[in-house]
Amino acid sequence: MINANTYDLYLEHLASYGYIVILVNSATGGFPNGAVYQDTYDWYVDKLADGNHWMSTFANPASVAIGGHSLGGVQASAFLVNHQSEIGGIVYFASFPSQGILGIWAHNVANYSGNVLSIAGIEDEDSTPAECREGYDEFTSATCRYWVLIDGMGHAGFGDYETASQLVGSIRRTDATASVRHYLVSFMEHTFKSDPAAELNLKTQSLRPNTEI
């Protein structure tokens, strides 16, 4: 079952590195217009402006990343289109910008100059590697782009669930979790904190998980 805690295995791990993680609690997502992300971002900005809220002194409004799994990533893309200067990075877990219907409602991310991480699974039949790669290639102006294809990974490898139609894949849960954690944390630490070890973890083949294709 997909609920608010489905992605704890990744987001709690990220939070342990000192990041503020705000979860958009929407399992269905709705029409991919970014409304659920807009509501969350508006709440975040309000808290930053509130001198009595702890985030007003702890959070850095200049260092914001968004992302999502599957439809969540599509929602994030819809929000990004209208907030490109405010968002420093976007992370896709088996997802991609919408290509729209006959070009209508497509997410134009070609001018986005932030940082992009896209992780796809070779055994994913819901968000196929080809679809994820096509969406990744739309970010032609990004400062840094990282594309990762994980061997044996299915759609459910990106969250703590599994259904009859969405499987973790032959990679199994332990290696799926370790692989996603490696790339998510390394990407965030490198692009937002300029951590040299994280940069090596992203760019050095021998330091990357052997599940990567």
C-alpha positions, 0 to 999 in steps of 0.5 A, a space after each residue: 500500500 502506498 501512503 505517507 510512509 512509503 518513502 521513509 526508507 529514502 527520505 528519513 535517510 536523507 534527513 539524517 544528513 541535516 536536510 529538511 524533508 517535506 513530504 507531499 502526502 498525495 498517493 493519487 497525485 491528481 492531474 499533473 498541474 503541480 497544484 499539490 507541490 504549489 500548496 506545499 511550497 506556499 506553506 514552506 514560504 509562509 513558515 520561512 517568513 514566520 519568525 516564530 517558526 523554527 524553519 525561519 532560522 534553519 532553512 535555506 530558501 536558496 537551496 531547495 530541491 523537489 522530486 517524486 516517484 512516478 506521478 509524483 515526479 510529473 507533479 514536481 515537473 509541472 511545479 518546476 516549470 513556473 518556479 525555475 529560479 527558485 528550485 536548485 534541483 529536481 530528483 526523479 525516481 522512475 519518472 520524467 517531465 510530461 510530454 503532454 497530449 499532442 504537445 499540449 500541457 507538456 512540461 518545457 524544462 529545456 531552459 532549467 539551469 539547476 541540477 537534475 538527477 534521474 534514476 530509472 530501473 531496467 525492469 520497470 514497465 510503468 516508467 520505462 527506461 526509454 521514457 525516463 531517458 527521454 525526459 532526462 534529455 529534455 534538460 538541455 540547460 541544466 548545470 549538472 545532470 546525472 542519469 542512473 539506470 539500475 539493473 534489476 530494478 522495478 517500479 516498486 524498488 523506489 518505494 517501500 511497497 510492492 503490488 501484483 503489477 509493480 514489483 521491486 524487481 530481481 534486485 531485491 529490496 536491500 540492494 534497491 534501497 542501498 542503490 537509491 540512497 547512494 545516489 540521492 545523498 551523493 547528489 544532494 551533498 555534491 550539488 548543494 554542499 559541494 562535498 568532495 566525497 559526494 562528488 567522487 561517489 557520483 563520478 567515480 565508477 569504482 565508488 558507485 553501486 555495482 547495480 548500476 548499468 
